[in-house]
Amino acid sequence: MRAVDPNHPEKHAPAIATTRLTVADVVATAYRETVEAAGRLAEPPLTREEVRAAIDFCADEACAAAGVFCPGCRKWTEREGLATLDQLCARYQSITFADTGLVLSPGGPLPPATFPSLDELARSWAGEEVWYLARRVIRRLKKLDDPRPKRLTGIAGEDFQASPTFVLVRPQLADNIGMVARAMANFGLDELRLVAPRDGWPNEKARAAASGANYIIDAAAASGTLAEAIGDLNFVCATTARQRDLAKPVLTPEQAAQEMRRRIEAGERCGIVFGPERAGLETDEVALADAVVMAPVNPRFASLNLAQAVLLVGYEWLKETKRGTLGRVTAYEEALAPGLNTRGSPPASKEELLGFFDHLESELARLGFFNPPHKRQTVMRNVRTMFARMGASEQEVRTLRGIVATLSRGKGTGRKPPT
């Protein structure tokens, strides 16, 4: 395995052993293209493990320990103290500009270099944060190996709970398909079908826009007609913002979710159809559905974009199944319930709250706050009512007592500022 040489004898920079490739060359290609493209920079090509070793070296900033950095990296320009473009050019033996053929020969210690143009060099002379690019590549590889978010865990031992199929008819932009997949993943929906997508299928733009919901994109199937896409379904809803001259049930998204859940639990397969971004479904396409879904909207501005429509229906579906959580749940974060989040501190007892009131009243009296004195009872009644209304936790009462104690000591301007 060709490992990273922290101080390559020819490149005088972290480079791949037995090649003239710097770590920055490998990382930049892996970031802008693919890991496979980075491997093809060498002859024979680098293995995936060799490319990954170079990326890990850069992401860990291992170059800092060796004190040698890749030209073009911001760490190199910072270490060299290059404050101007002239100082950078003076470091190379020669510089060739590909667009004009112009060659500069400063006679510096670094080997000859070629840049696309003088303007390109001027824009990049401060250096690129290559270690940041390496970390982005690692994140991308992790998503490929372990795509997120996952399907919702099933009920009663099932791998996942059956859910409606979402069908996009003639979607115009691959980016919108990706955003639809992301919205579906938010609400535990798995199956996406496409009818005659304008930009073809599969499409990498959709994968990029999915932001981690790659398992939906990878499993999405494309058909030539709507009839083919819904052929195996038993009950189909069509979404629309325009009224149609069709005798069909009209459901809100909430009612559609309830009806589809009832049918799915009875063993039927259900789907919901969304039209193209510009004009929605044709009336003949709506006619193929069993019911129409229309959302309550501003009648003067009723059109939703594709991802918004999917998000709206998906939210109602997950709400109906009662399987979602408020925000994410991880190994370190438990599901939250609606209401006041006390962060683990129980509500203060009456004894603790009354103790705080006594403490506060005694300090206010000592400092002459009650003036005139006969107003003391009324003022303290209002204070007790105010603090009782807040429903303080044990921790909050302790904090309030600490504030009173600190203020009563009167350190004032003699207190040292925190360091």
KELUM-963153 format. One line per field, with one value per residue (C-alpha): x, y, z. Coordinates in pm, 1 decimal, padded with zeros to 6 digits. Example, Ala and Ser with C-alpha at 12.3 -4.5 7.8 and 13.67 -1.06 7.14 Angstrom:
east	01230.0  01367.0;
north	-00450.0  -00106.0;
up	00780.0  00714.0;
//
This chain:
east	00000.0  00134.3  00119.9  00141.4  00499.4  00477.9  00782.7  00809.3  01170.0  01060.1  00743.6  00870.1  00512.2  00284.0  00247.6  00166.9  00477.4  00620.3  00407.3  00427.2  00074.8  00038.3  -00229.2  -00400.5  -00421.8  -00599.3  -00834.3  -00936.5  -01020.3  -01211.7  -01411.2  -01486.1  -01533.5  -01522.3  -01288.7  -01247.5  -01140.3  -00881.5  -00744.4  -00699.5  -00458.0  -00177.9  -00043.2  -00115.2  -00431.9  -00453.2  -00678.3  -00978.8  -00789.2  -00490.3  -00713.2  -00894.4  -00560.0  -00463.3  -00801.7  -00776.9  -00421.8  -00549.1  -00869.5  -00671.1  -00431.0  -00142.2  00068.9  00089.6  00289.3  00535.1  00554.9  00525.2  00219.8  00082.6  00127.8  -00212.2  -00329.8  -00397.9  -00181.8  00112.6  00060.7  00008.9  00323.3  00521.8  00386.3  00288.2  00119.6  00121.3  00084.1  00437.5  00576.3  00392.4  00522.4  00879.3  00869.2  00848.0  01124.7  00885.1  00514.3  00328.0  -00017.1  -00211.2  -00445.9  -00171.9  00141.3  00309.5  00599.8  00746.6  01084.5  01128.6  01387.7  01244.2  01299.4  00967.5  00933.0  00772.3  00394.9  00115.9  -00196.5  -00501.7  -00453.1  -00306.3  -00657.6  -00708.6  -00379.1  -00467.9  -00800.0  -00644.6  -00307.6  -00425.9  -00477.2  -00769.5  -00877.6  -00794.2  -00843.9  -01203.5  -01257.4  -01120.3  -01371.5  -01652.8  -01544.0  -01545.7  -01898.6  -02007.6  -01857.2  -02030.4  -02365.1  -02302.2  -02208.7  -02481.9  -02752.6  -02975.0  -03239.3  -03337.9  -03678.8  -03898.4  -03879.7  -04184.1  -04457.6  -04510.9  -04178.0  -04213.4  -03909.5  -04109.1  -04470.6  -04651.1  -04707.0  -04857.5  -04668.7  -04593.2  -04610.2  -04465.4  -04605.3  -04369.3  -04150.2  -03954.5  -03648.2  -03429.5  -03360.0  -03731.2  -03732.5  -03448.9  -03632.5  -03943.0  -03734.5  -03604.1  -03957.8  -04070.9  -03785.8  -03885.6  -04218.5  -04128.3  -04232.9  -04027.5  -04169.0  -04132.9  -04235.8  -04181.2  -04374.5  -04175.3  -03929.5  -03816.3  -03444.1  -03428.8  -03369.6  -03154.5  -03021.1  -02733.6  -02885.0  -03175.2  -02936.5  -02751.9  -03074.8  -03200.5  -02953.0  -02909.3  -03241.4  -03050.1  -03225.3  -03548.3  -03374.2  -03194.7  -03518.7  -03730.3  -03864.6  -03959.5  -04253.6  -04369.9  -04732.8  -04938.6  -05139.7  -04820.3  -04710.1  -05036.2  -05127.5  -05060.4  -05233.9  -05585.9  -05667.7  -05522.5  -05562.3  -05476.7  -05367.0  -05489.3  -05548.4  -05794.7  -06155.2  -06237.7  -06571.5  -06549.0  -06782.4  -06521.7  -06476.6  -06281.8  -06057.6  -05832.3  -05477.4  -05582.5  -05885.0  -05677.1  -05424.1  -05703.1  -05860.8  -05529.4  -05433.3  -05766.0  -05722.3  -05356.8  -05444.1  -05706.0  -05434.6  -05481.8  -05202.0  -05249.9  -05085.9  -05104.9  -05027.8  -04867.8  -04860.7  -04578.9  -04454.6  -04591.3  -04957.8  -05035.1  -05220.4  -05432.9  -05802.6  -05773.6  -05501.6  -05714.1  -05992.2  -05776.2  -05779.9  -06038.1  -06041.2  -05913.5  -05698.4  -05719.1  -05548.3  -05708.5  -05515.3  -05543.0  -05796.6  -05608.0  -05277.2  -05354.5  -05057.4  -04794.8  -04456.8  -04391.2  -04188.7  -04434.7  -04728.1  -04546.6  -04442.4  -04801.3  -04940.9  -04644.7  -04694.8  -05060.3  -04964.3  -04708.5  -04942.5  -05211.9  -04978.4  -04858.3  -04505.4  -04314.1  -04118.1  -04067.3  -03729.5  -03458.8  -03382.7  -03025.6  -02818.9  -02784.6  -03126.2  -03455.8  -03794.5  -03961.8  -04325.0  -04525.4  -04522.2  -04261.5  -03917.6  -03759.5  -03432.6  -03461.4  -03521.0  -03853.0  -04098.5  -04011.0  -04201.1  -04407.6  -04152.7  -03872.2  -04079.9  -04189.0  -03828.4  -03731.6  -04011.6  -03893.2  -03532.7  -03629.2  -03855.2  -03596.6  -03325.7  -03559.1  -03658.6  -03294.7  -03208.4  -03504.7  -03702.6  -04044.3  -04116.2  -04365.0  -04359.6  -04736.9  -04716.4  -04497.3  -04782.0  -04929.6  -04591.1  -04496.6  -04836.1  -04776.7  -04421.1  -04542.6  -04815.5  -04565.5  -04312.7  -04578.7  -04717.2  -04387.0  -04400.0  -04030.9  -03825.9  -03600.4  -03296.7  -03458.8  -03545.6  -03184.3  -03068.1  -03306.9  -03186.2  -02827.3  -02908.1  -03069.5  -02775.1  -02520.4  -02705.8  -02755.2  -02380.4  -02345.4  -02005.1  -02085.8  -01798.4  -01540.2  -01612.5  -01356.6  -01489.9  -01499.0  -01192.0;
north	00000.0  00341.1  00544.2  00920.5  01047.7  01354.3  01512.2  01381.0  01421.7  01567.6  01759.9  01879.4  01838.3  01558.8  01332.4  00975.7  00754.5  00652.7  00920.5  01295.0  01348.8  01575.0  01500.7  01823.0  01691.6  01376.9  01556.7  01825.9  01568.1  01349.8  01654.7  01799.2  01465.2  01121.8  00899.3  00683.9  00989.2  01073.8  00719.2  00753.3  01046.5  00794.0  00513.6  00243.4  00386.8  00433.3  00189.6  00317.6  00248.9  00454.8  00747.8  00724.6  00724.9  01050.4  01205.7  01098.6  01239.8  01577.9  01578.1  01502.8  01790.2  01547.2  01781.3  02018.2  01761.7  01719.6  02095.5  02047.0  02157.9  02119.0  02415.6  02570.1  02498.8  02791.9  02629.1  02656.9  03026.9  03103.1  02915.8  03092.7  03434.9  03520.1  03856.0  03940.6  03763.5  03867.7  03683.7  03369.4  03383.5  03431.6  03085.8  02892.1  02812.0  02906.8  02968.9  02898.7  03041.3  02799.1  03053.2  03276.1  03060.9  03333.4  03199.8  03369.7  03255.7  03385.3  03114.1  03014.7  02685.1  02520.9  02317.2  02467.7  02516.1  02573.1  02778.3  02829.2  03205.5  03497.4  03590.0  03239.2  03256.4  03599.1  03464.6  03160.3  03283.7  03297.7  02922.4  02681.3  02515.9  02169.3  02002.0  02130.1  01972.5  01642.8  01645.9  01712.1  01409.5  01192.6  01309.0  01225.5  00876.7  00815.6  00905.2  00656.7  00380.4  00457.1  00678.0  00875.3  00926.4  00562.5  00413.3  00422.1  00107.2  -00108.6  -00213.4  -00567.3  -00690.5  -00562.8  -00411.0  -00101.9  00001.9  00002.1  00354.7  00522.0  00535.2  00887.1  00935.9  01241.4  01294.8  01459.0  01636.4  01908.7  01951.6  01680.1  01911.2  01907.3  01526.7  01532.1  01779.9  01559.5  01261.0  01464.9  01565.8  01202.9  01090.5  01352.0  01177.3  00809.6  00759.6  00523.8  00456.8  00714.4  00658.7  00889.3  00928.3  01058.9  01285.5  01559.5  01536.0  01156.1  00900.7  00823.7  01175.2  01280.1  01624.8  01458.0  01265.3  01585.8  01769.7  01478.4  01573.0  01220.3  01063.6  00865.5  00537.6  00687.8  00820.6  00490.5  00292.1  00532.6  00376.3  00563.4  00472.9  00605.9  00662.8  00725.0  00409.7  00202.7  00375.9  00308.3  -00024.8  -00231.4  00009.6  -00035.9  00319.8  00638.5  01005.1  01291.4  01630.9  01949.7  02317.0  02358.9  02245.7  01969.1  01877.9  01523.2  01338.0  01227.0  01249.4  01561.4  01510.3  01736.1  01605.6  01503.5  01310.4  01149.2  01028.0  00879.7  00702.4  00564.0  00439.7  00257.4  00094.3  00003.3  -00165.0  -00363.6  -00485.9  -00244.1  -00058.4  00317.3  00598.3  00972.7  01149.1  01492.3  01682.3  01870.7  02195.9  02432.9  02336.5  02032.7  01721.8  01708.3  01641.7  01305.4  01210.1  01317.2  01100.8  00790.0  00853.9  00738.9  01067.9  01424.2  01587.2  01964.3  02157.2  02452.0  02748.2  03116.4  03113.6  03392.8  03204.2  02833.1  02678.6  02489.7  02388.1  02017.0  01963.7  02175.1  01963.7  01642.6  01787.6  01880.2  01535.1  01360.0  01554.0  01452.2  01089.4  01072.5  01258.9  01000.5  00707.3  00870.4  00744.1  01071.4  01251.4  01617.7  01673.7  01414.3  01127.5  01000.5  00803.0  01127.1  01284.6  01138.4  01211.1  01523.2  01567.8  01884.2  02135.7  02296.6  02138.1  02163.5  02000.3  01731.8  01962.8  01886.4  02163.7  02352.3  02250.6  02505.4  02486.4  02588.4  02865.2  03004.6  02994.8  03207.5  03455.2  03487.9  03533.8  03798.7  03985.6  03994.2  04132.8  04393.0  04504.8  04525.0  04743.4  04977.7  04877.7  04901.6  05273.0  05361.5  05064.6  05012.2  04905.1  04607.0  04355.0  04461.1  04464.4  04118.4  03978.7  04098.3  03958.6  03617.1  03612.8  03701.0  03431.9  03169.1  03223.9  03132.7  02772.0  02766.5  02446.7  02356.5  02472.6  02806.3  02873.1  02802.0  03042.7  03314.7  03276.6  03299.4  03623.3  03772.9  03667.7  03816.8  04146.4  04178.5  04160.1  04486.4  04422.5  04680.6  04831.6  04671.1  04330.5  04200.5  04127.3  03757.9  03632.3;
up	00000.0  -00099.5  00218.8  00264.4  00281.4  00511.1  00343.2  -00011.8  -00137.6  -00472.5  -00381.5  -00040.2  00079.6  00205.6  -00096.7  -00194.8  -00183.8  -00524.8  -00697.6  -00749.4  -00617.5  -00317.0  -00060.7  -00171.4  -00530.4  -00411.2  -00172.6  -00422.3  -00691.5  -00446.9  -00335.9  -00679.7  -00856.9  -00689.2  -00489.7  -00801.2  -01004.8  -00737.3  -00761.1  -01137.7  -01089.0  -01034.1  -01252.5  -01150.6  -00997.8  -00623.0  -00440.9  -00251.0  00074.4  -00044.8  -00140.4  00193.3  00379.2  00206.3  00287.4  00652.9  00673.8  00556.1  00761.0  01078.5  00994.7  01038.6  00827.9  01124.9  01326.2  01038.4  00980.1  00602.6  00404.6  00051.6  -00184.9  -00248.5  00104.5  00335.1  00601.7  00364.2  00288.6  00658.7  00757.6  00487.9  00584.8  00228.0  00252.7  -00121.0  -00454.7  -00552.3  -00250.5  -00357.5  -00717.0  -00595.4  -00431.8  -00762.9  -01007.7  -01284.7  -01335.5  -01658.9  -01732.6  -01950.1  -02111.0  -02257.6  -02241.5  -02037.9  -01831.3  -01526.2  -01395.0  -01040.3  -00965.2  -00628.5  -00447.2  -00540.5  -00860.5  -01170.9  -01153.3  -01405.2  -01336.3  -01561.6  -01568.0  -01377.0  -01259.5  -01122.0  -00934.7  -00794.9  -00666.0  -00500.4  -00374.5  -00011.9  -00028.3  00001.6  00325.6  00196.2  00534.3  00530.1  00187.4  00323.0  00606.0  00359.5  00155.7  00469.2  00550.9  00195.9  00220.5  00553.2  00397.5  00116.8  00361.1  00614.3  00459.3  00691.2  00805.1  00853.6  00797.9  01103.4  01313.7  01259.6  01495.7  01623.6  01492.8  01135.8  00965.0  00878.3  00878.4  00545.1  00416.5  00108.4  -00218.2  -00341.8  -00719.9  -00897.2  -01246.0  -01499.1  -01241.5  -01416.1  -01192.1  -01044.0  -00748.5  -00664.7  -00667.1  -00415.2  -00192.7  -00211.5  -00096.1  00195.3  00294.9  00271.4  00496.5  00755.0  00794.4  00762.1  00399.9  00186.0  -00159.2  -00435.9  -00797.3  -01094.0  -01416.6  -01715.0  -01525.2  -01761.8  -01679.5  -01696.1  -01425.6  -01228.2  -01171.7  -00944.4  -00886.8  -00711.4  -00487.5  -00393.9  -00309.6  -00096.8  00180.5  00313.8  00207.6  -00054.1  00017.8  -00119.9  -00432.8  -00494.6  -00469.3  -00676.6  -00996.5  -01315.7  -01540.3  -01873.9  -01778.9  -01466.5  -01534.3  -01512.1  -01190.6  -01002.8  -01157.2  -00841.9  -00602.4  -00464.7  -00358.8  -00510.3  -00417.4  -00654.0  -00522.7  -00685.4  -00609.8  -00900.5  -00886.7  -01134.7  -01290.9  -01155.2  -00918.3  -00663.2  -00286.1  -00184.4  00119.7  00322.9  00379.9  00731.2  00604.5  00329.0  00587.4  00798.5  00501.0  00373.3  00716.1  00749.9  00410.8  00465.8  00795.0  00599.4  00360.6  00070.5  -00106.4  -00126.5  -00317.3  -00357.5  -00684.7  -00730.7  -01059.7  -01235.7  -01087.2  -01348.1  -01389.7  -01176.0  -01289.1  -01602.6  -01544.1  -01722.3  -01473.4  -01176.7  -01322.0  -01260.8  -00885.1  -00632.5  -00439.9  -00464.8  -00195.1  -00151.4  00128.6  00310.0  00165.5  00087.0  -00200.6  -00374.3  -00362.6  -00359.2  -00541.1  -00339.9  -00472.2  -00505.5  -00187.1  00014.7  -00100.6  -00012.7  00323.2  00406.4  00326.5  00489.0  00811.3  00827.7  00761.6  01043.0  01278.0  01201.9  01273.8  01599.7  01541.9  01515.6  01786.3  01867.2  01703.1  01670.3  01907.3  01944.8  02192.3  02389.7  02326.1  02439.7  02286.0  02423.9  02519.5  02450.9  02734.5  02957.1  02931.0  03277.8  03161.0  03429.1  03725.9  03901.8  03990.2  04308.1  04618.9  04811.7  05092.1  04855.7  04701.7  05040.8  05157.9  04859.4  04938.2  05300.4  05187.7  04933.3  05177.0  05455.0  05225.8  05075.1  05424.6  05535.4  05236.3  05290.5  04983.0  05153.0  05155.2  05287.3  05528.0  05528.6  05160.7  05252.6  05269.5  04933.5  04758.1  04882.9  04787.4  04431.2  04433.9  04556.0  04290.7  04018.2  04108.0  04179.5  03830.5  03664.8  03788.8  03881.1  03900.4  04192.8  03996.5  03911.9  04277.6  04377.1  04106.2  04227.8  04586.1  04467.2  04282.6  04594.9  04812.4  04571.8  04533.7  04909.7  04972.3  04780.0  04620.6  04354.3  04156.5  04382.0  04238.5  03989.9  03639.0  03542.1  03354.7;
//
